[in-house]
């Protein structure tokens, strides 16, 4: 990848280095105000950076050991939507605290009967004078218990078709009438939550964009993704990678069982295919081209790859894999792989199931007939 990036004398690279020399240990707020948290955003929150500029900034921050604030939903979803369709008052109030990670956001989209078919959501928001009264239930809300705000989709016109009549709201997570119930996972963690909204009152200025235009806004960030050099781990970009596992296998002297050796080769091949797809997408962006079907194809492969890697680590651990990490003796039964195996079961469900992604590829890439509606 290095040969695709500008050299050391590139003015953009020098500008980042000069800033880092003056801010050797930048605070999250300093990074945000410099435009380095989301450089692809427009000024004053970003630098309107093209893909090459984004990668240069990534490269320099990584070399300096500087990490950006963590606020995945805020920076990846809420922020771009507010920057695109919010009022000036909303932009002034929310964007810099969001970029600096001072206020964490969650996503109140999915419902018990509206997951993959999000447009079927039934949470209602009814106008009452200058306020909206919201009633409904959301589920699988990551980090709700730690969030100050949520981006909320609610139906404001029940007589409109399901893709219309939906409005996009900013919802304070401490508003009266909100109940958050963490969902205990088999990993032992509580990443996801159920959120119940009972007569929750939101001010008129909580609406982002126009009333009944929320479905369009919910898709805004799909065209606002940041270009990144990061390869990420097997758990939706987090956690260990296949190469981490193979390093442990090598350090342990390899494997002699022919079936296990074949599985090692298969994992390595999958990793290389994913890297090729990633590089194809990245180089296309550097040429100014929009990504094609690679995103759906990569998700299908990556999710199943994560499960393959985690299952292989479990099998290498042997009987120790049945123990909690504190009692296990094998290195591959440590907390990292124990958690990875349990969490990996969700990979082919969350963020669009493998079946949904295959439908997308079949219909939009291969031109196959659409699946009949029931």
ABEGO torsion letter per residue (X at the ends): XAAABBBAABAAAAAAAAAAAABABBBAAAAAAAGAABAABBOAABAGBBAAAAAAAAAAAAAAGBBBBBBAAAAAAAAAAAAAABBAAAAAAAAAAAAAGABBBBBBABBAABBABAAABABBBBBBEABBBBBEBBBGBBGAAABABBBBBBBABAABBAABGBBBBBBBAABBGBBBBBBBBAAGBBABBBBBBBGBBBBAAABBEBBGAAAAAAAAAAAABBBBABAEBABGGBEBBAAAAAAAAAAAGEBABAAAAAAAAAAAAAAAAAAAAAAAAAAAAAAGBBBBAAAAAAAAAAAAAAAAAAAAAAAAAEAAAABBAAABABAAABAAAAAAAAAAAAAAABGEBAAAAAAAAAAAAAGBBBBBBX
